[in-house]
């Protein structure tokens, strides 16, 4: 009996030892498994792009006669957004076929090559490594079908004439065909992108005479075929040689895209008023309808005082969309008004009128809710070029005024944060005018001031403008 008890105790201890060993083994497995699927927390992230180990044939090859080019890199690579990055010069009828596998990029040329011509294949930032997506910046492969590589450069800038800013979606085109119609009927010989500041640079050009344009190509045809496309042209032919100076181009759209006006599905005719708390002393009162108006009787809209005495200086007009009514008046500060709208003031295109007449009470702003804005200009501004000051909010010119002296002052200026521009108004009509390529008229130029103007209410805002 005692012997059996001792045996049982020994067996329990053996089982306990095996249980502890098994638990430790399981825990070690879990830990090792976690170690296998986790990533190291230390170490430096790979931030280097792939490096080219070899090219067959090498970039810079002359008397090129082949069809295939193979680029070998030091790590596994991929191609991203190739069609958006690829530029080939001279512009081919068919872009080369480009593919990648493991560490190699293969380029297969599909067009016949011109004799004695330098070719550039720019892959942009499309070549990237697999692991960290690091891109080779602006990778370019060059070869020549003749005995030499052309080496001339031509550069410049493109600005939007209406704003003075850059638009990197435009492309710059070079033509050896000097006919005015070439930009309309033919694809360009050479194409260059713009950087973030609006600069372009053509490299490895042959000497000679070129025409230069900039275009935001809406339909992908690489031709200027719509007056709504952003477009720029140089006044003269550019002669490319060792002394060629940079060219500045000013892009414009001869016609604006017309806004799409959606028809309302509502059956009732309704309107809203825009007071923004109080009526602005400087702008008209605006009434906006949900549908275009067919008939409007201005006599059935009136502005009165609190005793219903009608102000006869209020002028009612309807805008081109036939949805907005503007009431212009010399508003008195800090004054109570009433807007009376009779129900038969207007009908929509279906003959529907308002359900009822309305009387809306509102108040005008006080003068201390505006800022006194004074701008001091340097002597180098040319007043003979008819400068017009433009104050811009959300890309819309909200106020403009001609500049006739070196000091400009407005005692009632609406507070806010403004982008500031100067328009050189060639035809003195007070607004920006686009160019016309057929008539060889350049657009009017706008200079964009780099700093924003912050106008504070009830404050002497005295600002020195440095151009």
C-alpha positions as CSV (number, residue, x, y, z in Angstrom):
1,X,0.0,0.0,0.0
2,X,2.8,2.4,1.0
3,X,4.7,1.4,-2.1
4,X,1.7,2.2,-4.4
5,X,1.3,5.6,-2.7
6,X,4.9,6.4,-3.3
7,X,4.6,5.3,-6.9
8,X,1.6,7.6,-7.4
9,X,3.5,10.6,-6.0
10,X,6.4,9.9,-8.3
11,X,4.1,9.7,-11.3
12,X,2.4,13.0,-10.4
13,X,5.7,14.7,-10.1
14,X,6.8,13.3,-13.5
15,X,3.6,14.5,-15.1
16,X,4.0,17.9,-13.4
17,X,7.5,18.3,-14.8
18,X,6.3,17.3,-18.3
19,X,3.5,19.8,-18.0
20,X,5.9,22.6,-17.2
21,X,8.2,21.6,-20.0
22,X,5.3,21.5,-22.5
23,X,4.0,24.9,-21.4
24,X,7.5,26.4,-21.8
25,X,7.8,24.8,-25.2
26,X,4.4,26.3,-26.3
27,X,5.3,29.7,-25.0
28,X,8.6,29.6,-26.9
29,X,6.7,28.6,-30.0
30,X,4.4,31.5,-29.6
31,X,7.2,33.9,-29.1
32,X,9.2,32.6,-32.0
33,X,6.0,32.8,-34.2
34,X,5.4,36.4,-33.2
35,X,9.0,37.1,-34.0
36,X,8.6,35.6,-37.4
37,X,5.7,37.9,-38.4
38,X,6.7,41.2,-36.8
39,X,8.9,43.8,-38.3
40,X,12.0,45.2,-36.7
41,X,11.5,48.5,-34.9
42,X,15.0,49.8,-35.3
43,X,17.1,50.5,-38.4
44,X,17.2,53.2,-41.0
45,X,14.4,53.2,-43.7
46,X,15.6,52.8,-47.2
47,X,15.2,56.2,-48.8
48,X,17.5,55.7,-51.8
49,X,16.0,55.2,-55.3
50,X,17.2,52.4,-57.6
51,X,20.6,52.9,-59.2
52,X,21.3,52.1,-62.9
53,X,23.9,49.4,-63.2
54,X,24.0,49.2,-67.0
55,X,22.2,50.2,-70.1
56,X,22.4,48.3,-73.4
57,X,23.2,50.2,-75.5
58,X,24.6,52.9,-73.1
59,X,22.8,56.3,-72.9
60,X,24.6,58.7,-75.1
61,X,25.2,56.2,-77.9
62,X,25.7,57.7,-81.4
63,X,25.0,56.2,-84.8
64,X,22.2,54.3,-83.0
65,X,20.5,51.7,-85.3
66,X,18.7,49.3,-82.9
67,X,15.1,48.9,-81.8
68,X,15.5,47.6,-78.2
69,X,17.0,49.3,-75.1
70,X,17.5,47.4,-71.8
71,X,18.1,49.2,-68.5
72,X,19.4,47.1,-65.6
73,X,19.1,48.4,-61.9
74,X,20.7,47.3,-58.6
75,X,17.3,46.2,-57.1
76,X,13.9,45.1,-58.0
77,X,11.9,47.8,-59.7
78,X,8.4,48.7,-60.9
79,X,6.9,51.3,-63.2
80,X,4.2,53.6,-62.0
81,X,2.0,56.1,-64.0
82,X,4.2,55.6,-67.0
83,X,1.8,57.3,-69.5
84,X,1.6,60.4,-67.4
85,X,5.4,60.5,-67.0
86,X,6.7,59.5,-70.5
87,X,7.9,62.1,-72.9
88,X,9.7,61.2,-76.1
89,X,11.5,63.8,-78.3
90,X,11.1,64.2,-81.2
91,X,7.5,63.3,-80.7
92,X,6.8,59.9,-82.3
93,X,3.7,58.8,-84.1
94,X,3.7,55.8,-81.7
95,X,5.2,55.8,-78.2
96,X,7.7,53.0,-77.6
97,X,6.5,49.9,-75.8
98,X,8.0,49.9,-72.3
99,X,7.9,47.0,-69.8
100,X,9.7,45.9,-66.7
101,X,10.6,42.6,-65.0
102,X,12.6,42.0,-61.8
103,X,15.5,44.5,-62.1
104,X,15.2,45.4,-65.8
105,X,13.2,47.9,-67.9
106,X,12.9,47.1,-71.6
107,X,12.2,49.8,-74.2
108,X,11.1,48.7,-77.7
109,X,11.0,51.5,-80.3
110,X,8.0,51.2,-82.7
111,X,8.7,54.1,-85.1
112,X,11.3,54.5,-87.8
113,X,14.1,56.8,-86.6
114,X,15.0,60.0,-88.4
115,X,18.6,60.3,-89.6
116,X,21.1,62.5,-87.8
117,X,18.7,63.2,-85.0
118,X,19.1,63.2,-81.2
119,X,16.4,61.4,-79.3
120,X,15.4,61.8,-75.7
121,X,13.3,59.2,-73.8
122,X,12.2,60.8,-70.5
123,X,10.6,58.4,-68.0
124,X,10.0,61.1,-65.4
125,X,9.5,59.6,-61.9
126,X,7.9,56.3,-63.1
127,X,10.9,54.0,-62.2
128,X,10.6,53.1,-58.5
129,X,11.9,50.4,-56.2
130,X,9.5,47.6,-55.0
131,X,10.0,47.9,-51.2
132,X,9.8,51.6,-50.4
133,X,8.5,53.1,-53.6
134,X,11.5,55.4,-54.0
135,X,11.5,57.0,-57.4
136,X,14.4,57.9,-59.7
137,X,13.9,61.6,-60.4
138,X,13.4,62.5,-64.0
139,X,15.2,59.6,-65.6
140,X,16.3,60.4,-69.1
141,X,17.9,58.1,-71.8
142,X,19.6,59.8,-74.8
143,X,20.8,58.5,-78.1
144,X,21.6,59.8,-81.6
145,X,21.1,58.3,-85.1
146,X,24.0,60.5,-86.2
147,X,27.6,60.9,-85.2
148,X,27.0,63.5,-82.5
149,X,24.6,64.3,-79.6
150,X,22.9,67.7,-79.9
151,X,23.6,69.8,-76.8
152,X,21.7,73.1,-77.0
153,X,19.2,74.2,-74.4
154,X,16.2,76.5,-74.4
155,X,14.3,77.5,-71.3
156,X,11.7,80.0,-70.0
157,X,8.6,80.4,-67.9
158,X,4.8,80.1,-68.3
159,X,2.4,82.1,-66.2
160,X,-1.4,82.5,-66.2
161,X,-1.9,85.9,-67.6
162,X,-5.1,86.5,-65.6
163,X,-3.6,85.6,-62.1
164,X,0.2,85.9,-62.5
165,X,0.5,82.3,-61.1
166,X,1.9,79.1,-62.5
167,X,-0.2,76.1,-63.7
168,X,1.8,72.9,-63.9
169,X,-0.8,71.1,-66.0
170,X,0.3,73.1,-69.1
171,X,2.9,71.7,-71.4
172,X,5.3,73.6,-73.6
173,X,5.5,72.8,-77.3
174,X,8.3,73.4,-79.8
175,X,7.7,73.4,-83.6
176,X,10.3,73.5,-86.4
177,X,7.4,74.1,-88.7
178,X,7.1,77.9,-88.5
179,X,3.6,78.2,-90.0
180,X,1.0,79.8,-87.8
181,X,-1.4,76.9,-88.4
182,X,1.1,74.2,-87.2
183,X,-0.2,74.4,-83.6
184,X,-3.7,73.8,-84.9
185,X,-3.0,71.0,-87.4
186,X,0.2,69.2,-86.3
187,X,1.7,67.6,-83.2
188,X,4.7,69.4,-81.8
189,X,8.3,68.3,-82.5
190,X,9.3,68.6,-78.8
191,X,7.4,68.7,-75.5
192,X,8.5,69.9,-72.1
193,X,6.8,69.9,-68.7
194,X,6.6,72.8,-66.2
195,X,8.0,72.6,-62.7
196,X,6.2,74.0,-59.7
197,X,7.3,77.5,-60.4
198,X,6.2,77.4,-64.0
199,X,9.7,76.9,-65.5
200,X,10.4,74.8,-68.5
201,X,13.7,73.6,-70.1
202,X,14.4,71.8,-73.4
203,X,17.7,70.0,-73.6
204,X,19.8,68.4,-76.4
205,X,18.3,70.5,-79.1
206,X,19.7,71.1,-82.5
207,X,20.3,74.8,-83.5
208,X,17.8,76.6,-85.7
209,X,14.5,78.4,-85.7
210,X,11.5,77.3,-83.6
211,X,8.0,78.4,-82.6
212,X,7.1,78.0,-79.0
213,X,3.7,77.6,-77.4
214,X,2.1,76.4,-74.1
215,X,-1.1,74.4,-74.0
216,X,-3.4,72.7,-71.5
217,X,-4.4,69.9,-73.9
218,X,-8.0,69.1,-73.1
219,X,-8.6,66.3,-75.6
220,X,-5.1,64.8,-75.8
221,X,-4.7,65.7,-79.5
222,X,-1.6,67.9,-78.7
223,X,-3.1,70.6,-80.9
224,X,-4.8,73.9,-80.1
225,X,-8.4,73.3,-81.1
226,X,-10.6,74.8,-78.5
227,X,-10.9,78.4,-77.4
228,X,-11.6,77.2,-73.8
229,X,-8.1,75.6,-73.6
230,X,-5.4,77.5,-71.7
231,X,-2.9,78.6,-74.4
232,X,0.1,80.8,-74.8
233,X,2.3,81.9,-77.8
234,X,5.5,83.8,-78.3
235,X,5.3,87.0,-80.4
236,X,8.4,86.0,-82.4
237,X,10.3,83.0,-83.7
238,X,12.9,81.7,-81.3
239,X,16.4,81.1,-82.7
240,X,18.1,78.4,-80.6
241,X,21.9,78.8,-80.3
242,X,24.5,79.2,-77.5
243,X,23.1,82.7,-76.7
244,X,19.4,82.0,-76.7
245,X,17.7,84.0,-73.9
246,X,14.8,82.6,-71.8
247,X,11.2,83.3,-73.0
248,X,8.3,84.3,-70.9
249,X,4.9,83.0,-72.0
250,X,1.5,84.2,-70.7
251,X,-1.3,81.7,-70.9
252,X,-5.0,82.5,-71.3
253,X,-8.3,80.9,-72.3
254,X,-9.9,83.0,-75.0
255,X,-13.4,81.8,-73.8
256,X,-14.5,80.7,-70.4
257,X,-16.2,77.4,-69.9
258,X,-19.9,78.2,-69.4
259,X,-21.2,77.1,-66.0
260,X,-23.7,74.2,-66.1
261,X,-27.0,75.4,-64.7
262,X,-29.1,72.5,-63.4
263,X,-32.8,72.8,-63.7
264,X,-34.7,72.6,-60.4
265,X,-37.1,69.7,-59.8
266,X,-39.1,71.8,-57.4
267,X,-42.6,72.9,-58.6
268,X,-42.8,75.9,-56.3
269,X,-41.0,79.2,-57.0
270,X,-38.9,80.1,-54.0
271,X,-36.1,82.6,-53.2
272,X,-33.5,83.3,-50.6
273,X,-31.8,86.6,-49.5
274,X,-28.2,87.0,-48.7
275,X,-27.6,89.4,-45.8
276,X,-24.7,87.7,-44.0
277,X,-26.1,89.0,-40.7
278,X,-26.4,92.6,-42.0
279,X,-26.6,94.3,-45.3
280,X,-23.2,95.4,-46.7
281,X,-22.9,99.1,-47.3
282,X,-20.8,98.6,-50.4
283,X,-22.8,96.0,-52.3
284,X,-26.3,95.5,-53.6
285,X,-28.9,93.4,-51.8
286,X,-29.1,90.0,-53.5
287,X,-32.3,87.9,-54.0
288,X,-31.7,84.4,-55.5
289,X,-34.5,82.3,-57.0
290,X,-34.5,78.5,-57.2
291,X,-35.5,78.6,-60.9
292,X,-34.9,81.0,-63.9
293,X,-37.5,83.8,-64.1
294,X,-39.4,84.5,-67.3
295,X,-41.2,87.7,-66.3
296,X,-40.1,90.2,-63.7
297,X,-41.9,93.4,-62.6
298,X,-39.3,95.6,-60.8
299,X,-42.1,97.8,-59.5
300,X,-43.3,95.0,-57.2
301,X,-40.0,95.0,-55.2
302,X,-39.4,97.9,-52.9
303,X,-37.1,99.0,-50.1
304,X,-38.8,101.1,-47.4
305,X,-38.0,102.5,-44.0
306,X,-39.7,101.3,-40.8
307,X,-42.7,103.5,-41.6
308,X,-43.1,101.9,-45.1
309,X,-41.8,105.0,-46.9
310,X,-40.4,103.8,-50.2
311,X,-36.8,104.7,-51.1
312,X,-36.9,105.7,-54.8
313,X,-33.2,105.4,-55.3
314,X,-33.3,101.6,-55.1
315,X,-32.6,100.1,-58.6
316,X,-33.7,96.5,-59.4
317,X,-31.9,94.4,-62.0
318,X,-31.9,90.8,-63.1
319,X,-28.6,89.0,-63.9
320,X,-27.8,86.9,-67.0
321,X,-28.8,83.6,-65.4
322,X,-32.2,85.1,-64.6
323,X,-32.0,83.6,-61.1
324,X,-30.5,86.6,-59.2
325,X,-32.1,90.0,-58.6
326,X,-29.8,92.8,-57.5
327,X,-31.1,95.9,-55.6
328,X,-28.6,98.7,-55.8
329,X,-28.9,101.6,-53.3
330,X,-26.9,104.1,-51.4
331,X,-27.2,102.3,-48.0
332,X,-27.1,104.4,-44.8
333,X,-25.1,103.0,-42.0
334,X,-26.7,101.3,-39.0
335,X,-30.2,101.8,-40.4
336,X,-33.3,99.6,-40.3
337,X,-34.9,98.7,-43.6
338,X,-37.8,96.7,-44.9
339,X,-37.7,94.6,-48.2
340,X,-41.2,94.1,-49.6
341,X,-41.7,91.5,-52.3
342,X,-45.2,91.1,-53.8
343,X,-46.2,87.6,-54.8
344,X,-46.8,88.4,-58.5
345,X,-43.3,90.0,-58.8
346,X,-42.2,87.3,-61.3
347,X,-43.1,84.0,-62.8
348,X,-40.8,81.1,-63.8
349,X,-40.7,79.5,-67.3
350,X,-43.8,77.5,-66.4
351,X,-45.8,80.5,-65.3
352,X,-45.6,79.7,-61.6
353,X,-45.4,82.7,-59.2
354,X,-44.7,83.0,-55.4
355,X,-47.2,81.6,-53.0
356,X,-47.5,84.9,-51.0
357,X,-46.1,88.4,-50.6
358,X,-43.3,88.9,-48.1
359,X,-41.9,91.7,-45.9
360,X,-38.4,91.1,-44.6
361,X,-36.8,93.4,-42.0
362,X,-33.0,93.9,-42.0
363,X,-30.4,96.3,-40.9
364,X,-27.3,97.8,-42.6
365,X,-23.8,97.6,-41.2
366,X,-22.0,100.4,-39.3
367,X,-19.0,102.2,-40.7
368,X,-16.9,100.9,-37.8
369,X,-17.4,97.4,-39.2
370,X,-15.1,98.3,-42.1
371,X,-11.4,99.1,-42.2
372,X,-9.6,102.1,-43.5
373,X,-7.2,100.6,-46.1
374,X,-4.2,102.7,-47.3
375,X,-1.7,101.2,-49.8
376,X,1.6,102.9,-50.5
377,X,3.3,102.0,-53.8
378,X,7.0,102.4,-54.7
379,X,8.1,104.9,-57.4
380,X,9.0,102.1,-59.8
381,X,5.4,101.2,-60.6
382,X,4.5,102.5,-64.1
383,X,1.2,104.4,-63.8
384,X,1.2,104.9,-67.6
385,X,0.4,101.1,-68.0
386,X,-3.0,101.7,-66.4
387,X,-2.6,99.5,-63.3
388,X,-5.8,98.2,-61.7
389,X,-5.8,96.9,-58.2
390,X,-7.6,93.6,-57.7
391,X,-8.6,92.1,-54.4
392,X,-9.3,88.3,-54.7
393,X,-11.2,85.8,-52.5
394,X,-11.4,82.2,-53.5
395,X,-10.1,82.9,-56.9
396,X,-12.8,85.5,-57.6
397,X,-12.1,89.3,-57.9
398,X,-14.4,90.8,-55.3
399,X,-13.2,94.4,-55.6
400,X,-11.1,96.3,-58.2
401,X,-10.0,99.9,-58.5
402,X,-7.7,101.8,-60.9
403,X,-4.5,103.1,-59.5
404,X,-3.7,106.7,-60.5
405,X,-1.2,107.7,-57.8
406,X,1.4,106.2,-55.5
407,X,-1.0,106.2,-52.6
408,X,-4.4,104.5,-52.7
409,X,-6.9,104.9,-49.9
410,X,-10.4,103.4,-49.2
411,X,-12.0,104.4,-45.9
412,X,-14.7,101.8,-46.1
413,X,-13.0,98.5,-47.0
414,X,-14.6,95.2,-46.1
415,X,-12.5,93.3,-43.5
416,X,-10.9,90.0,-44.6
417,X,-7.9,88.2,-45.9
418,X,-7.3,89.0,-49.6
419,X,-5.0,87.8,-52.4
420,X,-3.8,91.0,-54.1
421,X,-3.0,91.5,-57.8
422,X,-2.2,94.3,-60.2
423,X,-3.7,94.2,-63.7
424,X,-2.1,96.2,-66.4
425,X,-5.2,97.3,-68.3
426,X,-4.1,97.9,-71.9
427,X,-7.5,98.9,-73.2
428,X,-8.6,100.8,-70.0
429,X,-11.9,98.9,-69.6
430,X,-11.3,98.0,-66.0
431,X,-11.2,94.3,-66.4
432,X,-8.8,91.5,-67.6
433,X,-9.0,90.7,-71.3
434,X,-7.7,87.4,-72.9
435,X,-5.5,87.2,-76.0
436,X,-6.4,86.2,-79.5
437,X,-3.9,84.0,-81.4
438,X,-5.5,84.6,-84.8
439,X,-5.2,88.4,-84.4
440,X,-1.8,88.0,-82.7
441,X,-3.0,89.8,-79.6
442,X,-1.4,88.9,-76.3
443,X,-3.5,88.7,-73.1
444,X,-3.4,91.5,-70.6
445,X,-0.8,90.8,-67.8
446,X,-1.5,90.5,-64.1
447,X,1.2,90.6,-61.4
448,X,0.4,88.6,-58.3
449,X,1.6,90.1,-55.0
450,X,3.3,87.3,-53.0
451,X,1.9,88.3,-49.6
452,X,-1.8,88.3,-48.6
453,X,-3.4,91.5,-47.3
454,X,-5.3,91.2,-44.0
455,X,-7.7,94.1,-43.5
456,X,-9.0,94.6,-40.0
457,X,-12.3,96.2,-39.0
458,X,-12.2,99.6,-37.3
459,X,-8.5,99.9,-37.9
460,X,-6.0,102.0,-39.9
461,X,-4.6,99.4,-42.2
462,X,-1.5,101.2,-43.6
463,X,0.4,98.8,-45.9
464,X,3.6,99.3,-48.0
465,X,3.5,97.4,-51.3
466,X,6.9,96.2,-52.4
467,X,7.0,95.1,-56.0
